[in-house]
Amino acid sequence: MARDTELAEIKIRGRLWNTLPKRADFLRISAAGVRRVTPGFILQAAPKGDAETRVRVGFTASRKVGNAVARNRVKRRLRALADKVMPEAADPSRDYVFIGRGEALKIAFAAMERDLRKALAKLAGMSS
């Protein structure tokens, strides 16, 4: 368990959030059923199971998005979005998963940022 946390810390590279280290975390968040759908991504959230103080975020994109190049581009855009918005707008008592959609490559970054801020505000108003 400590090793997974150490690996997640190594991946930070100056980011103010941690990555989700295990597939079980992605499944737990998906099972929580709290999500907001936007044209560029789906944002899922679930309460944390531990006392970690940093926001934890995971990223995924299915093959429906496109080939590997397209999926990686979508995830890079989502990571940049998380870098910009999550530290100040996300609730640190929750874990988040971004699921990339094909439209994420066509939408302006400012529109995606606006969508993320709205989604986070709606999730903050919900009790889960």
N, C-alpha and C positions, 0 to 999 in steps of 0.2 A: 504494500500500500504506500509506504513512504517513498519507494523507488518511483512509482507512478507520479507522485506529486513532484519529485525532483525533476523528472523528465518534462513535466508540464512547465515547470519553472524555467528550464533551459530554453524552451521554445518561445518564451516571451519576446525577446529581442527588443526591449524598450517599450513594449505594450503595457497598457494599464489594466489589462484583463488577462486571465489565464485561459488556456484551451481545455476543453473537456478531455480527460485522458483515456476514457474507456467507452467501449460500445454500450456497456450497461447503462452509462449515464444518458446516452442518446435515447435508449429504449425507455428509461424511466421518464424522461422529459416528454417523449412522444405519448406515453401512456397517461400522462397527467391530463391531456386533452385541452390544455389552455393554449390557444393559438390565434394569431392574427394573419390574415391572408392579404397580401398586397400584389400588385402586378409583377414586381421583380423578385419577391421572395416570400416565404412563409416564416413567421417568427413563432417559435414554440417556447413556452416558459414553464418552469416547475420550481417549487421551493427546494432549497438546498437541503441536503441531508447532513451536512457538517457545519462547522463554525468558521469556515474560511471567509475572509473579509473581502477578497477581490471578486469581481464579477467573473464568472466562467462562461465561455462561449464556445459553441461547436458549429462547424460548417459542413454542409453536405450538398451534393447536387447529383441527381440521378441521370441515367443515360438518356432520359427524355429530353434533357437540356441540349444534348448534342454529343460530339466526340470529346475525347479527353482534353483537347485544347480549349474547347468552349467551356467545359465544366471547370477547368482550372481558372479560366478568365473570370467566370462568374464568382468563384470562391475568392479570388483576389479582390474583386470589387466589393464583395461582402466583408472581407477582412478590413479593407480600407474604410468602409462605412462604419464598422464596429470601432476602429481606431478613433474615428472622429466623434461618434455619438455616445457609445456605451459608457465611457468613464463618468460622464456627468449626468446622463439621463437614465441609466439602468439601475434597477433595484439590486443592491449587492446580496440580498437574501434569496435571490433566485438564480437559477441556471438558465441559459438561453441556447437555443439551436436555430440557426438560419438554414433554411432549405432553399437553395437557389432555383430560380425558374428561368426559362429561356428568354423571357422579356428583359431580364436583368442586363443583357448585353445591348439592348436597344434604348432603354430608359436613361434619361439624364441623371447624373449622379445627385444633383440637387433635389430632384423629384424623389429619388430613393431615400435621401436623407430625411425629407419631409415625411415620407411614408413611415420610416422607422421611428421618428419622434412621435407620430400619432399612435403607432402601434404600441410603443412603450407606455405612453400616457394611458391608453385604454387598458393595458395589462396591469398597470399600477392601480387602477380603479377597481379591478376585479380581486376578489379574495379567492385564493386557491389553497 
